[in-house]
Amino acid sequence: MYSESDLQDAVAAGVLSADAAQALRDHVARMRASPVVDEEHFRLLTGFNDIFVAIASIILLVAVGWLGNSLRLGAAAHQPSVASGLLVAAASWGLAEYFTRRRRMALPSILLLGGFVGGVAFALAALAGQMLPDADDRIGGLIFSGIALASAGAAWVHWRRFMVPITVAAGAAAGAAVIAGLVLSVAPKSEGLWFVLLLLAGLAIFALAMRWDMSDRGRTTRRSDVAFWLHLTAAPMIAHSLFHLLGVFDGHEMGVGKALMVLALYFAFGLVALAIDRRALLVSSLAYVLFALYALFHKAGAVELSAAFTALVIGSALLLLSALWHRTRAWVIGTLPDALTDHLPYLDRPNLPAAV
């Protein structure tokens, strides 16, 4: 099975012409009765060997971290070792040189990115714990911000070398954590401020995702994969913080008013998802709408069957939306001004230049 990324690589290498690649995409779209642009492709598995290599990589990195933890490097017996994080980061980079740069394996590349950035963050956190074991909340916020900044830098270096699409999302999340750490170092006890920052960060990452999406409206290049991971990062940040700030879960039970508000917000998220042709917002807020609908059925008297009715309604609605996604999206796009739709993904993929 060949992925969109494989087609892009074949066109770039001159093995396949851009017209032939486009003809293949159009044929698949006709077979599936859905435009390829609506499929929201992203590369995760190229075969079972991806899973095999991913499992082996996890085992190796755990072993390397375990052995590194035995190298205390000035750390007390109860403290994590800096060497553990450094060795995991080094091993992840070394493995990425082969499995990412040469073999272009998707799932191992994602795990090795996490190993490299996570190893750098762990090493710095261990070093901070050794040097400042009694840091208060304000100093802790600054330390957290510094670690996040270094993690963002590590993600940028990794991107320059390997260009794994999820790397941009990891760097964006780390960048948001830098600002959050700085602000929380000033007001460490403000829980409400934390969710405001989370919402603003989610909106900023969403805007960044749309910028990447607008640069590839036909979704035939790596930029679309980058946008996918950015949307997947932004969506839970937006949904969780927004519902929390609206007080959805204040109290032990959700009232009818709050439940209807959740459903209305989910409907709004659905319109946004259809317009931008991304499903991340719908998935990220699904737990909230399930709980809201369960509360409504419970209030209506269907106590024993509330969960069953909730699953039936939501499952059916989402499957129907998936089946009618393109038609519904066409209706939503038709209600928007041209100045906006000119920047959204195509309803039907036109003849595009060669993928880059």
VEXDREN-2710 file (C-alpha; in Angstrom, 1 decimal):
% VEXDREN-2710
k/r/px/py/pz
1/MET/0.0/0.0/0.0
2/TYR/1.4/3.4/-1.0
3/SER/0.8/6.6/0.9
4/GLU/0.4/10.1/-0.3
5/SER/4.0/10.8/0.9
6/ASP/5.2/7.9/-1.3
7/LEU/3.5/9.5/-4.3
8/GLN/5.1/12.9/-3.5
9/ASP/8.5/11.2/-3.3
10/ALA/8.0/9.4/-6.6
11/VAL/7.1/12.7/-8.3
12/ALA/10.0/14.5/-6.8
13/ALA/12.4/11.7/-7.9
14/GLY/11.1/11.7/-11.4
15/VAL/9.8/8.1/-11.2
16/LEU/6.3/9.2/-11.7
17/SER/5.0/12.3/-13.5
18/ALA/2.8/14.8/-11.7
19/ASP/0.0/14.1/-14.2
20/ALA/0.2/10.3/-13.5
21/ALA/0.2/10.9/-9.8
22/GLN/-2.8/13.1/-10.1
23/ALA/-4.6/10.6/-12.3
24/LEU/-4.0/7.9/-9.6
25/ARG/-5.4/10.2/-6.9
26/ASP/-8.5/11.0/-9.0
27/HIS/-9.0/7.3/-9.7
28/VAL/-8.9/6.5/-5.9
29/ALA/-11.3/9.4/-5.2
30/ARG/-13.8/8.0/-7.7
31/MET/-13.5/4.5/-6.3
32/ARG/-14.2/5.8/-2.8
33/ALA/-16.9/8.2/-4.0
34/SER/-15.0/10.9/-2.0
35/PRO/-12.5/13.5/-3.0
36/VAL/-9.0/12.7/-1.8
37/VAL/-8.8/16.1/-0.2
38/ASP/-11.6/15.0/2.2
39/GLU/-9.8/11.9/3.3
40/GLU/-7.4/13.8/5.6
41/HIS/-4.5/11.5/4.9
42/PHE/-1.5/11.4/7.2
43/ARG/1.3/9.0/7.3
44/LEU/1.5/6.7/10.4
45/LEU/2.2/3.2/9.1
46/THR/3.9/2.0/5.9
47/GLY/3.6/-1.6/6.9
48/PHE/3.8/-4.0/9.9
49/ASN/7.5/-3.5/9.9
50/ASP/6.8/0.0/11.3
51/ILE/5.2/-1.6/14.4
52/PHE/8.1/-4.1/14.7
53/VAL/10.7/-1.3/14.5
54/ALA/8.7/0.9/16.9
55/ILE/8.5/-1.8/19.5
56/ALA/12.2/-2.6/19.2
57/SER/13.0/1.1/19.4
58/ILE/11.0/1.5/22.6
59/ILE/12.7/-1.5/24.2
60/LEU/16.1/-0.2/23.3
61/LEU/15.4/3.4/24.5
62/VAL/14.1/2.1/27.8
63/ALA/17.2/0.0/28.2
64/VAL/19.5/2.9/27.4
65/GLY/17.6/5.2/29.8
66/TRP/17.8/2.5/32.5
67/LEU/21.5/2.1/32.1
68/GLY/22.0/5.8/31.9
69/ASN/20.3/6.2/35.3
70/SER/23.1/4.1/36.8
71/LEU/25.5/6.9/35.9
72/ARG/24.7/9.2/38.7
73/LEU/26.9/12.2/37.5
74/GLY/26.6/13.9/40.9
75/ALA/22.9/13.1/41.4
76/ALA/21.7/11.6/44.7
77/ALA/20.4/8.1/44.9
78/HIS/16.8/9.3/44.8
79/GLN/17.3/11.7/41.9
80/PRO/17.0/11.0/38.2
81/SER/20.3/11.1/36.3
82/VAL/21.1/13.6/33.6
83/ALA/22.9/10.8/31.7
84/SER/19.7/8.9/31.3
85/GLY/18.1/11.7/29.3
86/LEU/21.2/12.4/27.3
87/LEU/21.7/8.8/26.3
88/VAL/18.1/8.4/25.2
89/ALA/18.3/11.6/23.1
90/ALA/21.6/10.5/21.5
91/ALA/20.2/7.0/20.8
92/SER/17.0/8.4/19.3
93/TRP/19.0/10.7/17.0
94/GLY/21.3/7.9/15.9
95/LEU/18.3/5.6/15.2
96/ALA/16.6/8.4/13.3
97/GLU/19.6/8.7/11.0
98/TYR/18.7/5.3/9.6
99/PHE/15.0/4.7/10.2
100/THR/13.8/8.2/9.5
101/ARG/16.3/9.8/7.1
102/ARG/17.0/6.6/5.0
103/ARG/14.1/4.3/5.5
104/ARG/11.5/7.0/6.0
105/MET/9.4/4.9/8.4
106/ALA/6.5/6.8/9.8
107/LEU/5.7/5.4/13.3
108/PRO/9.3/4.9/14.4
109/SER/10.1/8.4/13.2
110/ILE/7.4/9.8/15.5
111/LEU/8.6/7.7/18.5
112/LEU/12.2/8.7/17.9
113/LEU/11.3/12.4/17.7
114/GLY/9.6/12.0/21.1
115/GLY/12.7/10.2/22.4
116/PHE/15.0/12.9/21.3
117/VAL/13.0/15.9/22.5
118/GLY/11.8/14.1/25.6
119/GLY/15.4/13.0/26.4
120/VAL/16.6/16.6/26.2
121/ALA/13.8/17.8/28.4
122/PHE/14.4/15.0/30.9
123/ALA/18.1/15.7/31.1
124/LEU/17.5/19.4/31.8
125/ALA/14.8/18.7/34.3
126/ALA/17.2/16.3/36.1
127/LEU/20.0/18.9/36.1
128/ALA/17.6/21.6/37.5
129/GLY/16.5/19.2/40.2
130/GLN/20.2/18.6/41.2
131/MET/21.1/22.3/41.1
132/LEU/17.9/23.8/42.6
133/PRO/16.3/21.0/44.7
134/ASP/14.3/23.5/46.9
135/ALA/13.0/25.8/44.2
136/ASP/9.6/27.5/44.9
137/ASP/6.7/27.8/42.5
138/ARG/8.0/31.0/40.9
139/ILE/11.5/29.6/40.3
140/GLY/9.9/26.3/39.2
141/GLY/7.8/28.2/36.6
142/LEU/11.0/29.8/35.2
143/ILE/12.7/26.4/35.1
144/PHE/9.8/24.9/33.3
145/SER/9.9/27.7/30.8
146/GLY/13.6/27.2/30.2
147/ILE/13.2/23.5/29.7
148/ALA/10.3/24.1/27.3
149/LEU/12.5/26.6/25.3
150/ALA/15.3/24.0/25.1
151/SER/12.8/21.4/24.0
152/ALA/11.5/23.7/21.3
153/GLY/15.1/24.3/20.1
154/ALA/15.6/20.5/20.1
155/ALA/12.5/20.1/18.0
156/TRP/13.7/22.8/15.5
157/VAL/17.1/21.1/15.1
158/HIS/15.4/17.7/14.6
159/TRP/13.1/19.3/12.0
160/ARG/16.0/20.8/10.1
161/ARG/17.6/17.4/9.9
162/PHE/14.7/14.9/9.4
163/MET/11.6/17.0/8.6
164/VAL/9.2/14.7/10.4
165/PRO/5.7/16.4/10.1
166/ILE/4.8/16.0/13.7
167/THR/8.0/17.9/14.7
168/VAL/6.4/21.3/14.0
169/ALA/3.5/20.5/16.4
170/ALA/5.9/19.4/19.1
171/GLY/7.9/22.6/18.7
172/ALA/4.7/24.7/18.8
173/ALA/3.5/23.0/21.9
174/ALA/6.9/23.6/23.6
175/GLY/6.8/27.2/22.5
176/ALA/3.4/27.6/24.1
177/ALA/4.8/26.0/27.3
178/VAL/7.6/28.6/27.4
179/ILE/5.0/31.4/27.6
180/ALA/2.9/29.5/30.1
181/GLY/5.9/28.9/32.3
182/LEU/6.8/32.6/32.3
183/VAL/3.3/33.8/33.1
184/LEU/2.7/31.1/35.8
185/SER/6.0/32.1/37.4
186/VAL/4.3/35.4/38.1
187/ALA/0.9/34.0/39.2
188/PRO/1.6/30.4/40.2
189/LYS/-1.6/29.8/42.1
190/SER/-4.1/31.0/39.5
191/GLU/-5.8/27.9/38.0
192/GLY/-8.2/30.0/35.9
193/LEU/-5.2/31.8/34.3
194/TRP/-3.8/28.4/33.3
195/PHE/-6.9/27.6/31.3
196/VAL/-6.9/31.0/29.7
197/LEU/-3.3/30.5/28.6
198/LEU/-4.2/27.0/27.3
199/LEU/-7.0/28.4/25.2
200/LEU/-4.9/31.2/23.8
201/ALA/-2.1/28.8/23.0
202/GLY/-4.6/26.4/21.3
203/LEU/-5.9/29.3/19.2
204/ALA/-2.4/30.3/18.2
205/ILE/-1.5/26.8/17.2
206/PHE/-4.8/26.5/15.3
207/ALA/-3.8/29.7/13.4
208/LEU/-0.4/28.2/12.6
209/ALA/-2.1/25.0/11.4
210/MET/-4.3/27.0/9.1
211/ARG/-1.3/28.8/7.7
212/TRP/0.2/25.5/6.8
213/ASP/-3.1/24.3/5.4
214/MET/-3.6/27.3/3.2
215/SER/-0.2/26.7/1.6
216/ASP/-1.4/23.3/0.4
217/ARG/-5.1/23.6/-0.4
218/GLY/-5.0/20.4/-2.4
219/ARG/-3.2/18.4/0.4
220/THR/-0.6/16.8/-1.8
221/THR/2.6/17.8/0.0
222/ARG/4.2/17.3/3.4
223/ARG/2.8/20.7/4.5
224/SER/-0.6/19.0/4.8
225/ASP/0.8/16.4/7.2
226/VAL/2.4/19.2/9.3
227/ALA/-1.0/21.0/9.4
228/PHE/-2.7/17.7/10.5
229/TRP/-0.5/17.3/13.5
230/LEU/-0.8/21.0/14.4
231/HIS/-4.6/20.7/14.3
232/LEU/-4.4/17.6/16.4
233/THR/-2.3/19.5/19.0
234/ALA/-4.5/22.6/19.0
235/ALA/-7.9/20.9/19.2
236/PRO/-7.7/19.4/22.7
237/MET/-6.2/22.6/24.0
238/ILE/-9.1/24.6/22.7
239/ALA/-11.9/22.2/23.6
240/HIS/-10.7/21.4/27.1
241/SER/-9.9/24.9/28.2
242/LEU/-13.0/26.4/26.7
243/PHE/-15.4/23.9/28.3
244/HIS/-13.6/24.3/31.6
245/LEU/-13.7/28.1/31.5
246/LEU/-17.5/27.9/30.8
247/GLY/-17.9/25.9/33.9
248/VAL/-19.3/22.8/32.2
249/PHE/-18.2/20.5/35.1
250/ASP/-18.8/22.8/38.0
251/GLY/-20.8/20.8/40.5
252/HIS/-21.5/17.1/40.6
253/GLU/-24.1/17.0/37.8
254/MET/-24.5/18.8/34.5
255/GLY/-27.7/20.7/34.3
256/VAL/-30.0/21.0/31.2
257/GLY/-28.7/24.5/30.4
258/LYS/-25.1/23.5/30.4
259/ALA/-25.8/20.3/28.5
260/LEU/-27.5/22.3/25.7
261/MET/-24.6/24.8/25.7
262/VAL/-22.2/21.9/25.2
263/LEU/-24.3/20.6/22.3
264/ALA/-24.4/24.0/20.7
265/LEU/-20.6/24.4/21.0
266/TYR/-20.1/21.0/19.5
267/PHE/-22.4/22.0/16.6
268/ALA/-20.2/25.1/16.2
269/PHE/-17.1/23.0/16.3
270/GLY/-18.7/20.8/13.6
271/LEU/-19.2/23.8/11.3
272/VAL/-15.6/24.8/11.7
273/ALA/-14.4/21.3/11.1
274/LEU/-16.4/21.1/7.9
275/ALA/-15.2/24.5/6.7
276/ILE/-11.5/23.7/7.2
277/ASP/-11.9/20.0/6.4
278/ARG/-10.3/18.8/9.6
279/ARG/-12.0/16.5/12.2
280/ALA/-9.7/17.0/15.2
281/LEU/-12.0/19.5/16.9
282/LEU/-14.9/17.0/16.7
283/VAL/-12.8/14.2/18.2
284/SER/-11.3/16.3/20.9
285/SER/-14.6/17.5/22.2
286/LEU/-16.4/14.2/21.8
287/ALA/-16.1/13.3/25.5
288/TYR/-17.9/16.5/26.5
289/VAL/-20.8/16.0/24.1
290/LEU/-21.2/12.4/25.2
291/PHE/-21.5/13.5/28.8
292/ALA/-23.9/16.3/28.0
293/LEU/-26.2/14.0/26.0
294/TYR/-26.0/11.4/28.7
295/ALA/-27.1/14.1/31.2
296/LEU/-30.1/15.1/29.0
297/PHE/-31.3/11.5/28.7
298/HIS/-30.8/11.1/32.4
299/LYS/-32.9/14.2/33.1
300/ALA/-35.5/12.9/30.7
301/GLY/-36.0/9.8/32.8
302/ALA/-34.1/7.2/30.8
303/VAL/-31.9/6.4/33.8
304/GLU/-30.9/2.8/33.0
305/LEU/-30.6/3.3/29.2
306/SER/-28.9/6.8/29.2
307/ALA/-25.5/5.4/28.2
308/ALA/-27.0/3.2/25.5
309/PHE/-29.1/6.0/24.0
310/THR/-26.2/8.4/24.1
311/ALA/-23.9/6.0/22.3
312/LEU/-26.6/5.3/19.7
313/VAL/-27.3/8.9/18.9
314/ILE/-23.7/10.1/18.8
315/GLY/-22.4/7.1/16.9
316/SER/-25.2/7.3/14.3
317/ALA/-24.8/11.1/13.9
318/LEU/-21.0/10.8/13.4
319/LEU/-21.3/7.9/10.9
320/LEU/-24.0/9.9/9.0
321/LEU/-21.7/12.9/9.0
322/SER/-18.8/10.9/7.7
323/ALA/-20.9/9.4/4.9
324/LEU/-22.3/12.9/3.9
325/TRP/-19.1/14.8/4.7
326/HIS/-18.4/16.2/1.2
327/ARG/-22.0/17.2/0.6
328/THR/-22.4/18.8/4.0
329/ARG/-19.1/20.6/3.5
330/ALA/-20.2/21.9/0.1
331/TRP/-23.3/23.4/1.8
332/VAL/-21.2/25.0/4.6
333/ILE/-18.7/26.4/2.1
334/GLY/-21.5/27.8/0.0
335/THR/-22.6/29.9/2.9
336/LEU/-19.2/31.5/3.4
337/PRO/-17.9/34.6/1.6
338/ASP/-15.4/34.0/-1.3
339/ALA/-12.7/35.9/0.5
340/LEU/-12.7/33.1/3.1
341/THR/-13.3/30.1/0.9
342/ASP/-10.4/31.1/-1.4
343/HIS/-8.1/30.1/1.5
344/LEU/-9.8/26.9/2.5
345/PRO/-9.1/23.4/1.1
346/TYR/-10.6/22.6/-2.2
347/LEU/-14.0/21.0/-2.5
348/ASP/-12.7/19.1/-5.5
349/ARG/-9.0/18.6/-6.2
350/PRO/-8.1/20.6/-9.3
351/ASN/-5.1/19.9/-11.5
352/LEU/-2.2/20.9/-9.3
353/PRO/1.5/21.4/-10.0
354/ALA/4.0/18.8/-9.0
355/ALA/4.1/18.1/-5.3
356/VAL/7.0/19.4/-3.3
END
